[in-house]
Amino acid sequence: MQLLEGTLPAQAIIDRLQSAVRALPVGGPRPTVAFVLVGEDGPSATYVARKQIAAEQVGFISRVIRLPETVSEAALLQVIQGLNEDASLHGILVQAPLPSHICGLTIFNAVLPTKDVDGFHAQNVGRLCQGDLGGLIPCTPAGVAELLRFYGISTAGKHVVVLGRSLTVGRPAAFLFLEKTWNATVTICHTGTQNVKAIAQQADILIVATGRPEWVNETHVRPGAIVIDVGINRVVDAAAKRGYRLVGDVDRKRVEGIAGAISPVPGGVGPLTVAKLMDNTYLAFSHSLA
Ligand SMILES: NC(=O)c1ccc[n+]([C@@H]2O[C@H](COP(=O)([O-])OP(=O)(O)OC[C@H]3O[C@@H](n4cnc5c(N)ncnc54)[C@H](OP(=O)(O)O)[C@@H]3O)[C@@H](O)[C@H]2O)c1
């Protein structure tokens, strides 16, 4: 069984962007991105820290705007408005999940589409649905596509089954692979789907984004299928240094020996999501100069 590690293709993107930044005129504008972090959620803080490190690595300027868990939706919208109006800023990312009193869609749609490096604004999602790949494409699905491309796995004519229909992962992944460039036949499953296992077993490529730790097992996977585990979950583990360990949405041990290939967690889709965010930031920067 092949292990589809994301670190190599992610590094290739980082290297390419580093060279692009080095080639920029001295004293001119540099790609600049703002990360908005609401609350004290541990995983969210870790993700933002990773994104900041990656931005530094490629030579971007980054800022983190930290807001308390109790911030009102109106106050958050005001912060976003200020960032939208800041001409020195090319990318804005509001780290999900947001506290329950804030509507995620309202916030994502408040970010200027040209600065929407997460790709969650209705305009960018709409372009993707229209089959227009010229917008800012959500980073995790774009990362999955890059992982498959890097390992020479074609999706053309294949049955791609996506488990999960979130705005951030499942839905845009389905639209991406439906587009002619990827040319897959796509099925999406969610909690209302009957007989998920039987559908998952039909997949040539199974993309799992359910947020259920190690839920997918050998009963979901047909022999030789490619399994992309998007999940990242912290599960309590007293033996681990931090008191938890990271697992995916797939029980890798149970799927090994059946799947033809699987992306590991950690070190699979995660690094590519971050690299694709950097790619989107550079794209937003380039468009701002045009
Ligand atoms: N690697 C990365 O960079 C990255 C980035 C983002 C997220 N993630 C991880 O990816 C996973 C999914 O994230 P998300 O934000 O998409 O989660 P989410 O918003 O909670 O969405 C989960 C989706 O899975 C569906 N689902 C849940 N249980 C199911 C079941 N038994 N059968 C079929 N569908 C089921 C839900 O269906 P309903 O719509 O019917 O509720 C929902 O559409 C999480 O583990 C998250 O941590 C990783």
The ligand as a MOL file (V3000), in Angstrom:
LIG
                    3D

  0  0  0     0  0            999 V3000
M  V30 BEGIN CTAB
M  V30 COUNTS 48 52 0 0 0
M  V30 BEGIN ATOM
M  V30 1 N -6.3650 18.3990 6.6500 0
M  V30 2 C -6.8090 19.6380 6.7300 0
M  V30 3 O -6.1390 20.5700 6.3770 0
M  V30 4 C -8.2030 19.8730 7.2190 0
M  V30 5 C -8.8700 21.0470 6.9220 0
M  V30 6 C -10.2060 21.1810 7.3480 0
M  V30 7 C -10.7880 20.1680 8.0640 0
M  V30 8 N -10.0790 19.0470 8.3790 0 CHG=1
M  V30 9 C -10.6630 17.9100 9.0740 0
M  V30 10 O -11.5570 17.2880 8.1630 0
M  V30 11 C -12.6510 16.7100 8.8620 0
M  V30 12 C -13.9460 17.2870 8.3370 0
M  V30 13 O -13.9530 18.6710 8.5530 0
M  V30 14 P -15.2170 19.5680 8.1820 0
M  V30 15 O -14.8810 20.9430 8.5870 0
M  V30 16 O -15.6280 19.2800 6.8010 0 CHG=-1
M  V30 17 O -16.2940 18.9450 9.2210 0
M  V30 18 P -17.8160 19.2880 9.4290 0
M  V30 19 O -18.0920 20.7040 9.0550 0
M  V30 20 O -18.1660 18.7930 10.7690 0
M  V30 21 O -18.5390 18.3760 8.3450 0
M  V30 22 C -18.5560 16.9880 8.4700 0
M  V30 23 C -19.3680 16.4320 7.3470 0
M  V30 24 O -19.3540 15.0220 7.4520 0
M  V30 25 C -20.6780 14.5300 7.3760 0
M  V30 26 N -20.7800 13.3170 8.1860 0
M  V30 27 C -20.5960 13.1910 9.5190 0
M  V30 28 N -20.8140 11.9250 9.9050 0
M  V30 29 C -21.1260 11.2470 8.7790 0
M  V30 30 C -21.4800 9.9040 8.5150 0
M  V30 31 N -21.5580 8.9880 9.4970 0
M  V30 32 N -21.7520 9.5360 7.2450 0
M  V30 33 C -21.7020 10.4410 6.2380 0
M  V30 34 N -21.3800 11.7340 6.4290 0
M  V30 35 C -21.1040 12.1300 7.6780 0
M  V30 36 C -21.5730 15.6400 7.8910 0
M  V30 37 O -22.8530 15.4790 7.3440 0
M  V30 38 P -24.0670 16.5220 7.6120 0
M  V30 39 O -23.7960 17.6780 6.6710 0
M  V30 40 O -25.2740 15.7590 7.2470 0
M  V30 41 O -23.9650 16.8980 9.0640 0
M  V30 42 C -20.8400 16.8710 7.3770 0
M  V30 43 O -21.2520 17.2030 6.0660 0
M  V30 44 C -12.3940 17.0050 10.3370 0
M  V30 45 O -11.7250 15.9050 10.9010 0
M  V30 46 C -11.4870 18.2130 10.2920 0
M  V30 47 O -10.6820 18.3220 11.4390 0
M  V30 48 C -8.8090 18.8880 7.9610 0
M  V30 END ATOM
M  V30 BEGIN BOND
M  V30 1 1 1 2
M  V30 2 2 2 3
M  V30 3 1 2 4
M  V30 4 1 4 5
M  V30 5 2 4 48
M  V30 6 2 5 6
M  V30 7 1 6 7
M  V30 8 2 7 8
M  V30 9 1 8 9
M  V30 10 1 8 48
M  V30 11 1 9 10
M  V30 12 1 9 46
M  V30 13 1 10 11
M  V30 14 1 11 12
M  V30 15 1 11 44
M  V30 16 1 12 13
M  V30 17 1 13 14
M  V30 18 2 14 15
M  V30 19 1 14 16
M  V30 20 1 14 17
M  V30 21 1 17 18
M  V30 22 2 18 19
M  V30 23 1 18 20
M  V30 24 1 18 21
M  V30 25 1 21 22
M  V30 26 1 22 23
M  V30 27 1 23 24
M  V30 28 1 23 42
M  V30 29 1 24 25
M  V30 30 1 25 26
M  V30 31 1 25 36
M  V30 32 1 26 27
M  V30 33 1 26 35
M  V30 34 2 27 28
M  V30 35 1 28 29
M  V30 36 1 29 30
M  V30 37 2 29 35
M  V30 38 1 30 31
M  V30 39 2 30 32
M  V30 40 1 32 33
M  V30 41 2 33 34
M  V30 42 1 34 35
M  V30 43 1 36 37
M  V30 44 1 36 42
M  V30 45 1 37 38
M  V30 46 2 38 39
M  V30 47 1 38 40
M  V30 48 1 38 41
M  V30 49 1 42 43
M  V30 50 1 44 45
M  V30 51 1 44 46
M  V30 52 1 46 47
M  V30 END BOND
M  V30 END CTAB
M  END
